[in-house]
Amino acid sequence: MKYDWQLLFSSDGHKYFLDKLSGKYAVADGSGYFPNETDDGVLWLDLQKPLTLDLWNGTFISVSVPLEADVSTGATVREASKLIDKFKFCVRTTKKEYFKDLSKLISRIKEGE
């Protein structure tokens, strides 16, 4: 299969690309530079599903980025902020009481960049 990758941004060990041939977005980890060179092969982002934030032990935020084929990949909170800005992901939270004002959380993330 042929791809024409355009690097969009790198963040915390992941690289996000646009395949100009298909118009789809993919992620690559450190096991290869381009998505098709990684151990997992091409992992396409699923922009129709929400990015999920979950809070562990009241302090650690876990981020799950939806991929096609009903799988996901982890990301850092800073990476999630970039994904929300770039791809306009909807955001789902699993413990709403901890995320009452998500906009304040995201603005704090951006300030810390």
N, C-alpha and C positions, 0 to 999 in steps of 0.2 A: 504494500500500500504506500502511496506517496503522500507526503505532508509538506507544507510550506509554513514553518514555524516562525512566529514573530514573538519575541520575548516582551511581555507586558510589564512584569515586575518580579523581583525576588524578595522573599521575606522569610526569615527564620528557618532556612534550610529547604524551602520549597521555591520553585520557579513556576510562574504562571504564563502560559502561552496562548496565542490565538493561532489556530490553523487556518491560514488564509484560503486554503482550498475548500474546506468544509464550512468555515464560518463558526466553528465550535471552539470552545476553550478547554484547555487541559492543564494538568499539574504534573510537575516532575519533582522527584526528590533527589537526594545526593547520589543515588546509584547510577545515574546517567544524566547527561546534560539536557538532552531533548526528551520529551515524554515517551517517544517510541524506543528510546535507548535504556529506559529504566528497567529494574527487575520486574516490576509489576506490569510493564507495557503501558499503553496509553490509557490514562485515567481522565475521562471527560467530566467536566463539571456539569451538574444538573441544575440549571438556573431556575427551573420550575419548582424546586423544593426549597424549603427554608434552611438556612444555616442555623444550627442549634447551639445554644449556650446552656451549660449545665454547671451547677455549683456543687463542688465536693467539699465536705467538711467545713462548709461555711466560708471558705477562703479561696479555694482553687477553682478557677473557671476552666472548664473543659469545653472545647469548641469542636464541633463536628461539621465538616463541609460535605454537602451532598454530591455524590458522583452518580453517573449513570449506572444502570444494572443494580440499583438498590443497595449500593455500598456507600461508604463515606471515608473520609480521611480526617485525621486530627489536624489542628492548627493552633497557633498561639492566639492570644487575645489581640495583640497588635496586628497579626496577619488577618484576623477576622475583620478588624476595622478597615483594612485596605480592601478586602473582598467585598464588604458592604458598600464601600464608596465606588469601587470600580465596576462591580457587576450588579449592583442594586439588589443584592440578596434580601429577601424577607428574613426576619429573625424570629426564631421560636425559642422560648425559654422554658425550661422544665420545672423550675421552682420560681414561679412568678413573684412570690413574696420577697425574694431577694433582688429582683430585677424590676422594681416598681417604676424606676425612671431610667430606662435603658439609654436615653439620649445623654444623660449625665455620665454614665459609665463610658460610653463611646467617646465623649469629649475628653474625659480623663485619659483614655487610651491615646488619643491623638496628641494630647499635650506631652505625653511621656515619650513620644517618638524621637 
